[in-house]
Amino acid sequence: MTRILLADDHTILRDGIRALLSADGDLEVVGEASNGAEVLAMLETTPADVVLMDVQMPVLDGFATMPELRRRFPEVRVLVLTMLDHENYVARMFDAGALGYVLKNAAISEITHAIRTVAGGNQFLCTEIGLNMLYKAVAQTASVSIDDSGSNSGSDLTARELEVLKLIAEGLTNGEISDKLFTSKRTIETHRQNIIAKTQAKNTAALIKLAVSRGLIS
């Protein structure tokens, strides 16, 4: 039996998690806390194997709780359950000693699997965050290559997409670009989406920077 201490400042969320976990015969919720200070106090009298803890809590949040929890209760594993999906939060909590990180929109099957994984002393990162971090890593290493003739190769931007990119970087709207290239506005919108997908550019400023780096505009 894996003993779990729930830590979240939303009572309705704790009630929901408790109800879902109660259906699993190998997991037992032994206590609940609404902040980090309560977690530390409760662990003094309530043995637990895993603390299922949010990051954003009043009084003492997850970041502030972790160092003291690791110092006083090194045998207790921590699984973060939060809505914060940025990799900086993930890195900070892992660095502080958490063994797992799961988003609140994860399926209960993934949460229970994470609890068992962390209880066994192994690290766990939920699928959504893992994929997002992988996509970002790939995007950072990817580049748009252009050969001497001015066209791209492989799966990079087509000659037409490069032309659209140049006009976007010059500040033209989709309608103005469609008029200039004698095509429909919907076609230009499709080209824009393809450019964004291939370059992973987040906004127009990023597209302008890309166009400048490729010598499309000065």
N, C-alpha and C positions, 0 to 999 in steps of 0.2 A: 504494500500500500504506500503510495506517494502522498505525503502530507503537504498541503499547499496553503500558503498565506496570501490572501488577496489584498492588494493595496491600490486603491483608486478613490478619488474624492467624490465620485458619482455613485450614490447608493443603488440607483436603478441598474447601473452597469454591473456592479458587484452581484446584485441579486440574479441578474441574467446569467452571468458566468457561473455562479454557484449552481444554478439550476441545470445548466448544460453539463457541468462537470459531474454532478451527482448521478448522472445516468451512466457514468463510467465506473465500473466496479473496482478499478485499481487506483482511483484518484479520490482523495478526501480533502475537502476544504476545512481546515482546522481553525481558521480565524480570518478576520477582516480588519483592515485599517484604512483610514481616509487620508493619511499623509505619512511621510517618512518617519516622523517622530513617534507616531503610534506603532509603526513597524518595529522599530528598535525596542520599544517598551514591551511589545507583545512577545517578541522573540525571547525575552528574558524568562517568560513563564510558559510559553507555548512552543514546543519543539516543532520545527517545520523543515521539510526537505527542499522545497522550492518556494521562493517569494515571487509571485506573479504581480509585477509592479509597473504602474504608469510612470512616465517621466514628469509630466506636469501635475504637481500637487501643491496644495498650500502648506504653510509652516515650514516643511522640509521637502523639497522636490527630489526627484530621482537622482539627479547629479550630486546633490549634497548628501543624500542618504548613503550612497554606495561606499564611500571611503570608510565611514564608521561601521557600516554593516559588515564589510569585509574584514575589518580589524577585530570586531567583537564576535562575529559569527562566521568564521572562515569556512565552516562546513556547509553552510546554507548556500544553495545555488540561486541565482537571480535570473529570471526570464522577464524581459521588458515587454509590456503589452501597451501600445500607444498608437496615437494617430500621427506622430511625427515621423515622416518618412525620408527626411533628408539624410544623406550619408554622413554628414558631420555629427548628427545626433547619434547615429549608429556607432561611429568610431569612438565618440566620447564615452558612451556607455560600455562598450567592450573594453576600452582602455581602463575604465574604472573598476572592471571586474565582473561585469555581467557576462553570462554564458550564452544568452539567447536574446533575440530581438524579433518580435512579431507585431504586425499591425492589427488594429482592432477590427478591421474589415476582413480578416482572414477567416477561413472556414473553421468550425469547431474541431474538425478532424486534424487540421494543421496545428491548431493550438495544443490539442492533447498530445500530438506527436512531438511537438516542441517541448512540452513539459517533461515527457519521458526521456527525451534526448538530453535535456539539461540536467535532469535528476541523475542521469548516468554519468555526469561529468563531461559531457561533450557539448561543443558549441552548436548553435542553431541560428540560421538567418532565414526569415520567411521568404517564400518564393518571389513575391512581388518586389521586394527591395533588392533581392539578389539579381533579378532580371534587369531592373532599372540600372543598377550599378554596372552590370555587364554591358548594357546598351551604351551607357555613357563612356565606358572604357573603350569600346569599339569606335564610338564617334570621335573620341579624342585622337585616336591613332589613324583614322581614315582621312584621306585628303582627295581633293579633286585634281587629277592630273591632266595637263593639256600638252599635246605634242607640238612640234615646231610649226605645223600647218594651221594651228589655232583650233583644232578639234580635239575632243577628249577621247580616251580609249576605254575599252571594257565597259563597266557598268557606271562610269562617271557621267557627267552632264553631256547631253547631246548638243550639237551646234545650235539648235533652236533654243534650248534651255539656256545656253550661254548668252545668246542674244537677248532673251527675256531678262536674265539676271542683270545684264548691263543696263537695261532700261529701268529696271526696278531700282538699281543703285543710283540712277540719275534722278530718281524721284517721281517717275511717272506712275500713274494709277493703272489698275488693270484695264479700265476703259480706254485710257490714252494709249496704252501699249497695244491693245487690240486694233485700234484705229491705225496706228503706225505700221503694224505688221499685217494689216488687212486680214484679220481673222476674228473669230468671235471672242467675247469676253470670257465665256466659259472655258474656251481652250486655253486662254492665258491663265485663268485660275488653276487649271489642271497643271500647266507648266510650273506655276509658282509652288503648288503642293509637291510636285516631283522634285523641284530644286531643294525645298525645305527637307524633304525626306532623305535625299541623298547627301546633303551637306550637314544636316542636324542643326541648321541655323535656327536660333530661337526667336529672332525678330529681324526687322528691316536693317537695323544697325549692323547686325552680324552679316547680313547679305552684302551690305556696302563694303564692309571690311574684306569679305571674301573677294568681291569684284576688284577691289584695289590690289589685293595680294596677287591676283591672277593677271593684272595689267589690263583689265577690261575698261577701267576708268582711271584717271589720274587723281 
